[in-house]
Amino acid sequence: MPECKTHDQNPYRFWGISDARLEQADRLEEQLSPVFARLEAIRAWNQMRVLRAMQDARLSDSGFAGTTGYGYDDRGREQLEQIYAQVFEAESALVRTQICSGTQALAVALFGVLRTGDQLLSITGAPYDTLAHTIGLNGAGAGEGSLREFGITYDQVELDPQSGGIDLPAVLEHLRAETRMVLIQRSRGYAQRRALSIAEIGEAVFQIHSRCPDVVVLVDNCYGEFTEYQEPTAVGADLCVGSLIKNPGGGLAPVGGYIVGKQNWVEACANRLYAPGLGSHPGPTLGLNRSLIQGFYQAPHMVGECLKGLTFAAALFAEEGFQTAPKAESPRSDIIQTITFGDRELMLQFCQSIQAAAPVDAFVTPEPWDMPGYDCPVIMAAGAFVQGASIELSADGPVKPPYVAYLQGGLVYENVKLAALLACQRIRGGRAS
Ligand SMILES: *Cc1c(COP(=O)(O)O)cnc(C)c1O
């Protein structure tokens, strides 16, 4: 007779997780239950909003078919965009597989709005790395068609060093007659800063619009979707963009990006993405409608799994003496968790353990390499169903002091928990401290 499985089996023992570590995990989960409850409340709220939007759009099977060629009159695409607009509390949405990354979505929004002589003002310090070329910062992007080559200038205001929030007095001082667009990055990205809450973004938008009503506020919402009760467009942002291989694709979208916001600006972006005059009319979906729609349907759930997993990892590594940001119990506005190792070997072991817990490519060992565009080697652990998808669990970081690993994503709580336990056991051994 095969042994009958009972509830007291340690399911993580196949990876060598000790009973002592699992007991530590049980205790931490018990302690974290109020935090988990808070995250589950956000998840339920967003899940109901998405469901409601799908019903309001009268979604049906016929929308999943999709189009080829020019892609005119694509019913499913139109319904998906209506659903996005409703959930983001925005006038209009462009959700397209022709946008293949967050960087591209941001570039489309920047070039869609800005014209020669205009100024772009970033109010959250240096923007995400990949935008250096798009904007033309410090000589980057020369000859590549950067904003700078089109005569669009750039200025930035650093985050307030004390609070880590937007330095509003400095922002108001920096607004000029030529400032056409203000860029806000919600997530920490790969910088040692914190994510901004929706309340903080709303306050900044209000102050900027009170002073300069015509300034277009663009929020880089990458990694932020469904981590709070609202999105930036609900608190006044004119445009808000993100990638579908992050949060809103729910792990199912194989490609895509979105731009939501004021109707005239979204249409300006469509004219940039396709061609002036074509606007949002073309855009074949090539059979991907169902993945994009179902992905959006399950996105709040996936983000909830991810946030619970990251919360667990933060608590575990804090207990083992490492610095974590955000802390387990802190509010979150993105799906990134940093853990500071202060030691090269520990950081590498951490990333390698995350890889070893993945459903895909668990058998490979990531090593640091000289990735173009970085001033030091970078290590990247990812075993995802969609290449580069960071709604799926991954860990990476520049291999230099203070040896900070960025842990992000995770579609399934138990998998994030396993990854954290595996890393912890590799670094600290089988006996809980
Ligand atoms: C991921 C990300 C981007 C860029 O997205 P890609 O899809 O990698 O091009 C931009 N901003 C932030 C904050 C991001 O997290």
The ligand as a Tripos MOL2 file, in Angstrom:
@<TRIPOS>MOLECULE
LIG
   15    15     1     0     0
SMALL
NO_CHARGES

@<TRIPOS>ATOM
      1 C1         10.3580   47.5490  -16.1460 C.3       1 LIG1
      2 C2         10.2890   49.0040  -16.0110 C.ar      1 LIG1
      3 C3         10.4370   49.8510  -17.1110 C.ar      1 LIG1
      4 C4         10.7820   49.3800  -18.4820 C.3       1 LIG1
      5 O1         10.0970   48.2870  -18.9000 O.3       1 LIG1
      6 P1         10.7490   47.2240  -19.8940 P.3       1 LIG1
      7 O2          9.5990   46.3690  -20.2060 O.co2     1 LIG1
      8 O3         11.8450   46.5450  -19.1710 O.co2     1 LIG1
      9 O4         11.2270   47.9960  -21.0750 O.co2     1 LIG1
     10 C5         10.3170   51.2010  -16.8940 C.ar      1 LIG1
     11 N1         10.0800   51.7060  -15.6740 N.ar      1 LIG1
     12 C6          9.9490   50.9130  -14.5980 C.ar      1 LIG1
     13 C7          9.6890   51.5270  -13.2500 C.3       1 LIG1
     14 C8         10.0390   49.5440  -14.7220 C.ar      1 LIG1
     15 O5          9.9000   48.7670  -13.6570 O.3       1 LIG1
@<TRIPOS>BOND
     1     1     2 1
     2     2     3 ar
     3     2    14 ar
     4     3     4 1
     5     3    10 ar
     6     4     5 1
     7     5     6 1
     8     6     7 2
     9     6     8 1
    10     6     9 1
    11    10    11 ar
    12    11    12 ar
    13    12    13 1
    14    12    14 ar
    15    14    15 1
@<TRIPOS>SUBSTRUCTURE
     1 LIG1         1 GROUP 0 **** ****
